[in-house]
Amino acid sequence: MNIKSNGEIKLVGDAYPDSYSNGLTMIGSATKDHFKINESSYDRTTYKSDDGLTLIVNHVKSALSDATTVFTTFINNSGAPVTLEMMTSFLLPDIPCDKLYRIQSFWSAEGRVKCDTLASLNMEHAWNNRAYRVEKFGNLGSMPVRRYFPFVALEDSKTGTFTGVMLYAPSSWQIEVIVRKGDTATLAGGLADRDFGQWLKTVEPGESFTSPRAILASGKSLDEVCDKLVKAQNPKTSPVDNKMGIIFNEYCTTWGNPNIDNLKRLADKIADKGIQYLVMDSGWYSDCGNWWEYRGDWSINRKRFPNGLKELTDYIRSKGMIPGIWFELEVASPKAPIYEDEEMFVKKDGRPLTVGDVHFLDMENQRAREFLRKNVIDTLKNNGFGYIKVDYNDTMGAGCDGPDAPGENLRRKVLATEDFFKEMVKEIPELVIENCSSGGHRLEPSFMELSSQASFSDAHEIPSLPLIAANLHRVIRPEQSQIWAVMRPKDSDERMYYSLCATLLGRMGLSGDIYDLSEHQWDILDEGMVFYKESAHIIKDGHTTVNIADTLSYNEPTGSQLVIRETNEEVLLVYHRFADSSSLDEYLEKNDVKIAKYKEIQRFGVADKDFSAEAIRYRK
């Protein structure tokens, strides 16, 4: 189904919409009355005003899925500057609907689906079909996935039709659901506006401004729409990272205290196990005590690596793996020498913007960029690293100082970060970038398209591990979603199956006390890695047809979770049991899921009690 978007802007000086909506929305302001459609096709709609202003809404059909990318361009060909205070990336009017779907996110609690009826939100139309009903949500700051993913879907229960949108939103964004008449809603979204995100943008004569992109799709279920939106994302995956390789990250092994001896010990232990990457996490730099106190001092810790980092990378490569390294490159902590160099940092109210005790590098500042070229890019190149984990552990908030309004200044800083991602790949074409922000705070399309992989969450050793991993199928590509299984010598068989089966919902990542595992535990881990590799093509190329869980709580989950992902020839089933759960056969029958018609070809795990798991691969 083709979805056609309109576009709208609000200019400073024009009247705001009435009917009690001022401060809730700028959709329907007097600015729209300036514009009339000049030309229209599915690919493009052009609006023009009598005084030389142009608004163009562009539609591009995805080559990857049944979805459409839309973006809006404003051109000022008048004789004077004009200032935008709202601009849509998409505007879908008159959608029949009665339910609203959002995807929530907090730290280590990413991906929960929230469904509300419009009636429960008090969004039924007014008796005179004039007064606005507005549900406006989004995010402010440089962690774009905090509270909500930049996603929305509307359902019309009468027809079983779903309409979904995902925004490319690396900084502040908003989505609005507006009801005025009948049982329909207008769906709009884009940059967080002046009311919501302190955003203004002055466009000089002869200049233009283009909104962030959005992806649109429709379907007969939420998961169908999400699959289309996710598959339309087009990540710039490293050429060495196209085979779903397994990652070992040592953070849950050394807890921020890596050194040459413990990493060589790790490399020896996992050599010849078919693991592609060994990633050194935080703590390798400065004269590091607590790793978080020295961010921004990227000098090599000579107590931990007396011969430098090249000794480490050469050793890892000699064991057949690609070496990786952690940076939180956009910030500086008080014990870093650059911390007092105020010119390098983002300002707010004329002083370095500080969250806790952390400053944020101004990624538009040339001295800051040169500092990162020397300390990040050169460190990668000179030492032979092929993988970088880019972490980011707090947010700049709603805005900062600069030539424009606070929200626009923030947007420019974050776009400069994305530009540095591109610069790293330009300098090191095979570099694998892992997008991490305290786990999942940057899991939105623009950052995902600049990365090969992403940290799915920081929920590494808690019961919600498989719940979050499954929920993220709706917003990022599973082949990019790095899910950790942390191994401990005390782990029971059930605990190992539970963790390892969760990695089958994305990219397998390993950590923990792997050198202390028993021979029996290694047998389970080896079996799990073999099963993962045999199933990787389904994870990468399939589509999720079943994604159900009984529980509401992430901390104390009950019931079970069933995820089924399919290609044309094969099926991967992953089943996790929580408290008060049932067997797989009982759960299949309860949910009317037919799987017996397929031929079982491989099985891993045993789901015979609460908090156990199993995975089965079938041939159709």
N, C-alpha and C positions, 0 to 999 in steps of 0.2 A: 504494500500500500504506500503510495506517495504521500508524504506529509509536507505541506507547504507553509512556510513561516512568513509572517509579516515582520516589520521592523518599526521601531519608534525611538525617538529621542525626546529629551526635555532640555530646553535652552533656558539659561538664566535670564530672567526678566519677563518670561511668559507666565501666564496665569496657571496655577496649579489646578488639578482636578477638584471638583466640588463633591457634594453629597457625602460629607464627613470623611473624605479619604485623604486629605492633606496630612502628610506625615506618615501615612501608611503605604502609599504608592504614588508614583508619578505617571503611571500609565493613564492615558486619557486626558493629558494636560492640553492647554491651548496650542502648544507647539505642533501637535499633529494636524491642526487645522490649516497650517501653512502649506502642507504638502499634498500633492495630488499624484496619482500614478501616471508616470510618463510612458513607461513600457512594461510589459509583463509577459514572462514565460515561466516554465517551471524552473529553469536554471537561474533566472534573475528577474527581480522586480525592482524597477527604478522609480523613486519618488522624487519630485522636484518642487521647489517653492518659487514664487515669483521673484524673489530677491537673490537667486543664485545659489541656493543651498540644494544639495543632492544627497539622497539616502539610497543606498543600493543593498538589497538583500540577496545574497548569493547562495545557491544550492548546488552541492556536488555529490552525486551518487557515489557511495563507497564501492571500491573494487573488491573489498574483502568480505562484505556482508550486505544483507538487505537493510541498509541504513543510509542516512543522508547527513552530510556535514553542511552546516549553515553558518554564515558569518555576515556581519553588517558593516558597511563602509560609509562613513560620512565625509562629504567633500564640501569645503567652503569656497565657492567661487563668487561670493559676494565681495563687496569692497571694504569690509570691516571684520575684525576678529569677532568670533562668537564663542560662548562658553557652554559646554555640555555639563549637565548635572545628572543625567541619566541616559543610558544607551543600552538597548537590548541586543543580545546575541541572537535570541530567538523570541518570537511572539506568536503563539498558537491560539487563535480565538475560537470561541464557541465549541469547545470539546464536550460532548455529552459524557457525563461521569457522575459517580456517586462515591468513589473511594480515592484516597490519596496515599501513595506509597513513598516513603523516604528511607534512606539507609543511614543509620546512626553510627557515631564513632566517638569513642574516647580512648585514652591510652590503655592498651591491652584489653580493649573491649570494642574492637572494630567490627563493623559489618552487620549489625542487627537491623533487620527489616522492621519498620514501623508502619503499620497500616491504620489509617483513620477514615471513618466515613465523613463525608462533608457535613452531615447532620451532627455528628458528635463534636465537630469543630465549630459548631454554630455558624456554618457556612451556607445554610439554605437561603435562597434568594429572598429579598424583602418583598412585602406584599405589593409594592408599587413598581418593582423591577428597576429601581433607580439607585437606591443606596448600595454602596460597595460593601462586599464581604472580602476581606483580604487575609490570606495566610502567607506571610513573608518569612523566609528563613534563609540561612546561609552561613558564612564564616567570615570573620575579620582577622587579618593577620597573615603571617608567612607560613603557617601550618594549615594548608587548605582543607585537610581532612581532620577536622576537630569539631566534634558534635555531629556534623553531617558530612557525608560525601556529596560532591556537586552533582546530584542525581535526583530525578523525580519521575514518578509514573502516575498516571491517572487511569482508573478502571471504570468502564461502563458495564455494570453488572447485567443490564438487560441484554446486551449484545455479546458480552464476554470479550470486549475489545480493550486492549491496553495501549496507551500512548506513553512513550518514555523518552527522556532527554538526559544526556550527560554533558556537562560543561568541561571545557579545557580551562582550568581555573587554578593557576599556581599561587595566587594570592587571594585577596578578598573577593567574594562573589555573593550573589543573591539569586534566589528563585522566588517567584510570586505566583500564587493561585488566587484568581480574582473571580468572584461571582457577582453578577448584577441582575441577570434575568434568566428565568427558567432553570432547567436542570443541566446547565452547561457552565463551563469555566473557561477563563482565559489563562493560559500558562505562559509566563514570561520569565526571562532571566538573562544574566550577564554579569558584568562588573557590579560590585556593590556600589550603589548610587550615593548621592550627597547625603541623603537622610540616613542611610544605613551604614555607609562606609567612608564618609568624609571625602568623597570623590568629586572633583571638578576637572575638566580638561578644556583649556582654551585652544581653539583651532584658528590659526591665522589665515588670512586670505590666500588662496592657492594651495593650502595644505589639506590633508585628509587624516582621518583616524579610523582604525579598523578594530572592531570588537574581538574578543576571544571567540574561538570556534565553539560550536555545540554539535552534538550528534543526536539525530532524531530517529526513532524507530517505532513501529507498532507491531502488535501480535496478539495471540490468543491466551497468553499467560505472562506473568511477570518474568519468569525465567527465560521464556522465548525472547522477550524484548531485551532483557539484560544480555543475553548471548549475542544478539545482533549489535548492541552498543559496544560490548567488549571486543568483539571480533573486528569492529571497524577501527579500533586503535591499531596503529602501525608502528610498533617499536623499532628503533634503530639498533637491533641486536648485533653484538659483535660477531664477526664471522667464526670465531672459535667457540661461540656459545649457542650453537644451533642444534645440539644433540642432547639437551636436558641433563647435562653433567651434574654430578653430585658435589656439594660444597661441604667442606669442614671448616667451621669458624671456631677459633679457640677461646672465645670470650667466656663461655660457661665452663671452661677448663682452667684458665689461669686467673679469671676475674680481674682483668686489667693489669696483669703482671707478667707479660710475655718476656722471655729471654732466649738467647741462642740455644741454651741447653734444653729447655722444655719444648721448644718448637722442633728441634732436631729429633727429640724423643718421639714427638707426635708424628713427624714425617716418617720415621722408621716404622712406627706401628701401623700406619694406614697406607704405606707404600704397597703397590700391587693389589689394592682392594678395589680399583676402578673408580677412585675418587678423583675428580678433575681439578679441584681448587683447594688449596690450604690457605686460609685467610687469617692473618694476624690482626687482631682487633686492637683496642685502645691500650695505651701504656708503653709504647715503644719509644717515645720521644722524651726530650728534655732530661732533667735529672728527676724523673717522675716519681712522686710519692703517690698521692691520689690522682688518677688519670685526669679527672675533670678539672683539676686546679691548674693544669699546664696547657690546656688547649690554646693553640696559637703559637706555641714554641715548638716548632717542628724540627729542632735539632735532634740528632740521633742520641739516644741514651747509651753512652759508652760503657756504663756499668753493666747494662743488660746485653749490649751488642758491641763488645770491645773492638771488633774488626769491621764494624759497619754492617749495613743491611745487605750488601752484595753477597756476603758469606751465606746469609740465610736464603736468599732467593736462589743462589746457585745450588744450594743443598736441596731445596724443595724441587727444583727442576730436575736435579739428578735422580730424584725419586719418581719422576714421571708426572708431576703435578704442576699447576700454574700457581705462582705465589700471589697472594693478595694482601692488601694493607688497608687499614682504617684511617680515615681523616674526618674530623668535623671542621671543615675548612673555612666556614663562614663566620666563625666566632673566635673570641679570645677571652681567656680567663685571667684573673688578676696576677698570677705568677708568670704569665708570658711577657717577655720584654716589650712587645709591641703595645701592651695594654695602655700605656700612658701616651701613646702617639695618637692624639685625638683626631688628627686629619684623616686617619685610616678608617674611621668608624662612622656608621649611620648616626645621625643626630636627631634629637627631638628637643624642641625648645632651646636649641643652641648648644646642647650638651650631648655627649655620647648616650645614645639610647641604651639603657641598662636593664636587663631582666635578671633578678637575683643579683649576681655579681658579674654577669657576662655582657660584653660588648659584641656588636655585630659588625663585621667588616662591610664597608661600603663597596659593593661589587661594581659600582660605576666609577669608582675612584681608581685612577691609573696606577698610583703607588700601591694600592691594595692588590690590584690585579697582578702587578709585577712581582709583589711579594708571594702571591700564590703560584705564579709561573715558576719561580725559583724553588719554592718550598714544597709544592705539590707535583707539578708536571715534571720538573727536573728530578725530583726524588723517584718518581715512577720510572722515568726513562733511564736514569743513570744506574739504577739498581735492578732493572729487569723485572719489575712488577707488571703483571698482566691483568690485574683485577684491583679495583678500588671500591671500597665500601664508603659511600658518602653519607655520613650521619648528620643529624640536625636536631638538637634537643630542646629548643624552645622557640617561641614566636615573637616577632617584633611588635605584635599588636596592630591596631587599626591604621596607623600611619606614622609618617616621619617628616622631617624637614626636607626641603628641596625647592625647585623652581615652580612647582605646581601645588595643588591641594594635597593634604596628607595622604589620602588614599591613592592618588595617582603617583605620588613620590614612592610609596611602598611598592606599587605595581612595577615601576621601573627598576627598583632594586632587585626584585625577585626575577624579573626577566634577565637581568645581568647575571644572576646566578645560573640560569638556564644557558645563557651564552657561554659561560665558563665550562659547563658540561660539554658543549659542542667543541670548544677549544681543546679540551683534553683529548677528545676522540680524533680531532684533526691532527694533533701532534702524535697520537698513539692509536692508529686506526683499528688495531685489534683489541683495544682496551675494553674490558668488561666492567660496566658501571653498575653497582648495586645502589638503588635508591632507598635510603633509610632515613627516617625522621622519628626517633624514639620508637622505632618499629614502623607504624603505619600512617603517620600524619601527612605524608606526601603521595598517597596512592591515588593520584588524579591523572587524567590522560596526558597532559603536557609533560610532566616529569616522567611518566611511564614510557612515553615515546622516546625519551632521551636516554633510557636505561635498558640494560639487558635483563636485569632482575630487580626485585624489590624485597625488602624485609616485610613479611606479611603482618607482623605484630611483634611486640616484646613478650607475648604470652607463651613462653617457651616450656614451662614445666607445670602448668596449671590445668585443671580439668577442661577449661574452655578451648584448649588448643584445637581440637577438630571442629568445634562450632565456628570459630573465627575463620579457620581455613576454608570451610565450606561456604560460609556467607560471602567471602571475598570473590567467589566465582561470579557474582553478579556485578562486580565493578572493575576487576582487573583480569588479565589473561592468566589462567592457571600456570602456564609454562614460565611466567615471570614471578610467580608468587613463591618466594623461598620460605619454606616451613621447616622449623627446627625440630629435630628429635634429639633431646639431650639425654645421653646415656650415663647411668650411674651404676657402680658395682652392686648397690643395694636393690636395684630394680628387679622386680619379679618378672616372670614371662609375660604376664598380663600387662604390666606397665610398659614393657618394651613394645609389645604389639600395639598397644594404645597409641604410643608416640609415633612409631614407624608407619602405622596405617594412616595417621594424619598427614604425613608427608606425601602420601599418594594423592592428596587433593591439590598438589602443586609441585614445586621443585623440592627435591629432597635436600635438606640441610642437616648436618650433624654437628654435635658439640658434646662436651662433657668429659668425664674421666675414662676416656676410651681405652687408655693403656692399662687400666685396672680391671677390665672386664674378664670374666671367666671364659673358658673355652666354650662352654654351653651358651653363654650370652653372645659370644662372637658368632656362633653358628646361627643364632636368630638374626643378628645384624646382617650377616652375609646373605642369609636367605631373603631378608627384607630388601637389600640392595639389588639382588638379582630380580626380585619381583618388580621393583620400581623400574629397572631398566627395560624389562619386558613389557611394562605397561606405559612407558613414557610417551609413546606415539598416541595413545588414547588421551592422556592428559593434555598433550600439546594440540592435537588436531580434532579432538572430539567436541561434543556439545553436551551440556549437563541436562539430562532429561528428568531426573528426580533429585530434589534437594529438600528434604524434610527433616524436622527435628521437633520433639515434643516439648522441650523445655523452654521456659522463659528466663530462668536464671543462668548466668554464665558461671557464677561462683559455686553454685550447688545444683548442677544440672541433673535432671531426672528424665526417665524414659530412654529414648534412643535417637540416633541420627542415621539416616540412610542417604547416601549420595550415589547416583548412577550416572556415569559419563559414557557416551557411545560414539563410535565411528560407524561407517556403513557395514563394517565386517565384524567388529568386536565391541564388547561391553566390559566396563570396569565398575564393579560394585564395591563400595567401602561402607562398612557398618560399624558404628561405635555404640556401645552400651554405657549408660550412666546409671544413676541410682534407680531402683525399682523398675528395671528394664525387662524386656522379653527377648526370646530367641529371634534369630533372623527370620525363620520360617513364620513365626507368629506375627512378626512385624510386617512382613511382606503381605500376608493375608489380611491383616488389619487395614493396611493402606491400599489394598487391591492393586499391588504391583506384581505383574506377571513376568517371571524370570525363568521359570522351569522349562520353557520352550527352547532356551539356549543351551549350548553344550559347554560345560565347565572344562577349562583347559589349564587352570592354574589357581592355587589357593595359598594365602598367607595369613597366619594368625589363627586364633581360636577365640570366638566370642561366645563363651559358655557361662559367663557370670557378669555381674555389674562391673563396670569400668574395665572391660576387655574389648577387643576389636578383631575384625577379620576383613580381608579383602579377597575378592574372587574375580577372575578374568574369564570371560565367556567368548565363544565364537557363535555368531548368529547362524 
